[in-house]
Amino acid sequence: MLAGEAQLEERAEGAVRHGEVAALAGWCPATDMARVAGRLAAAGGALLPLPLPRGTDPPTLLRSGRSVSFAPLVRRGLGRVCNGRGEPADGGPPVLGAGYAPVGGAPINPVGREPPDEPVLTGVGAVDVLTTLVRGQKLPVFSVAGLPHLELAVQVAAQATCGGEPFAVVFAGMGLTHADAAFVRDGLAARSSARELALFLNTADDPVIERLLTPRLALTVAEHLAFARGRHVLVVMTDMTAYSEALREVSAARGEMPARRAYPGYLYSDLASLYERCGRIRGRPGSVTVVPVLTMPAGDITHPVPDLTGYITEGQIVLSTAVHASGTYPPVDPLASLSRLMRKGTGPDRTRADHPAVAVQLIAALARSRQVREPADLIGRSALSPADLSFLDLADAFRQRFLAQGADENRSLDESMDRAWDVLLTLPAGELGMIPAGLLAAHAPSRHEEAK
């Protein structure tokens, strides 16, 4: 099975050890599930209750003997769809591996890390130009319930490339509805057919403890594909808020002392144990890039999950309800979004020579347009200077010509950069001071002469 259970010898009924699956000879009512989960958790750590058809109540232990602490080092597992335990969910045969590795993994030794310096292009203009994803980076998406974060995650997973080098995507869905799980499978069908995808789907009606296993399985498979088979791997994990809530529920069942907002005190270290498994290792081929997606309850960015995630990761892509209300997809807020490693993965021989300057100038212009928007709303456009009016026009042009993109539109970097230039050239030449004169002369000769 893709859960990679190293087969242990069968033991007597009731002998359950840490890290094993306990199959129950019966399913208890929902009111008793918390009690059963708590008893299992207290018995030996992360035990996974696997319900069978309704029978006796309370359920009794039927057997144990499969360890869930190992994942297979797959050779032919790409293109398969698995559940949150790693078992095939596509009706196919079990996926076997050449060996097994512990799903717990370990963060990469900082001494052995190779600095990230190459981009991962997603085909989404707002991401590629303004918050460029770099190989080996961990760049989360901060969203709110009701925004199309799942659509964006699927689009990134379906379109991402690494400049023609061997590439694969590992997608881990946690706490998804069945409709969302079907959407993910349909959206990634082409990548799956190309044998470039490993898909793990944990649905909302699956056992809660299984949700803690899903991202670890995904990262273990990604590490093998990257560091043993030489692929650049993009790991998309959604929704990390559902994962954190599962961790809180299991912690409560174990009787552990709650911390901030009832989450366990080790939430930070638990999230770090996942996020820090990305990167590049000096002397080994491949890389692991992680894009975790999380929803902020009530849009609160100070909530423990986004707050702690922000401490660990290297930037964030923030989705905005205001942009979404305008009918624009993807609803990225460019001023709240940031990729801290962007400068290492952009520029000559990586993306384009004009990329860093255009991105900085566009962000500065958008910040100025936001400052101008407030007095425009208070006193009207007629009281603004021509320069201020040009910044208001730039904000509209940015949203319509650059940011707006179809959910299935794979936009090349050159097209995205050309659109960014079109937006910037709505400003007077004197307002383009962050773009070197040589670049301005090459892309807009008339504006260069005007600046003189």
Stockholm file with secondary structure:
# STOCKHOLM 1.0

chainA/1-452         MLAGEAQLEERAEGAVRHGEVAALAGWCPATDMARVAGRLAAAGGALLPLPLPRGTDPPTLLRSGRSVSFAPLVRRGLGRVCNGRGEPADGGPPVLGAGYAPVGGAPINPVGREPPDEPVLTGVGAVDVLTTLVRGQKLPVFSVAGLPHLELAVQVAAQATCGGEPFAVVFAGMGLTHADAAFVRDGLAARSSARELALFLNTADDPVIERLLTPRLALTVAEHLAFARGRHVLVVMTDMTAYSEALREVSAARGEMPARRAYPGYLYSDLASLYERCGRIRGRPGSVTVVPVLTMPAGDITHPVPDLTGYITEGQIVLSTAVHASGTYPPVDPLASLSRLMRKGTGPDRTRADHPAVAVQLIAALARSRQVREPADLIGRSALSPADLSFLDLADAFRQRFLAQGADENRSLDESMDRAWDVLLTLPAGELGMIPAGLLAAHAPSRHEEAK
#=GR chainA/1-452 SS CTTCCCBCCCCCTTCCCTTEEEEESSCCCHHHHHHHHHHHHHHHSSCEEECCSSCSSSCCEEEEEEESSEEEEESSCTTCEEETTSCBCSSCCCCCEEEEEETTCCCCCGGGBCCCCSEEBCSCHHHHHHSCEETTCBCCEEECTTSCHHHHHHHHHHHCBCTTSCEEEEEEEEEECHHHHHHHHHHTHHHHHTTCEEEEEEETTSCTTHHHHHHHHHHHHHHHHHHTTCCEEEEEEECHHHHHHHHHHHHHHTTCCBCGGGCBTTHHHHHHHHHTTCBCBTTSCCEEEEEEEEECGGGCTTSHHHHHHHHHSSEEEEBCHHHHHTTCSSCBCTTTCEETTGGGSCSTTTSCTTHHHHHHHHHHHHHHHHHHHHHHHHHCGGGSCHHHHHHHHHHHHIIIIIICCCTTCCCCHHHHHHHHHHHHTTSCGGGCTTSCHHHHHHHCHHHHHHHC
#=GC SS_cons         CTTCCCBCCCCCTTCCCTTEEEEESSCCCHHHHHHHHHHHHHHHSSCEEECCSSCSSSCCEEEEEEESSEEEEESSCTTCEEETTSCBCSSCCCCCEEEEEETTCCCCCGGGBCCCCSEEBCSCHHHHHHSCEETTCBCCEEECTTSCHHHHHHHHHHHCBCTTSCEEEEEEEEEECHHHHHHHHHHTHHHHHTTCEEEEEEETTSCTTHHHHHHHHHHHHHHHHHHTTCCEEEEEEECHHHHHHHHHHHHHHTTCCBCGGGCBTTHHHHHHHHHTTCBCBTTSCCEEEEEEEEECGGGCTTSHHHHHHHHHSSEEEEBCHHHHHTTCSSCBCTTTCEETTGGGSCSTTTSCTTHHHHHHHHHHHHHHHHHHHHHHHHHCGGGSCHHHHHHHHHHHHIIIIIICCCTTCCCCHHHHHHHHHHHHTTSCGGGCTTSCHHHHHHHCHHHHHHHC
//
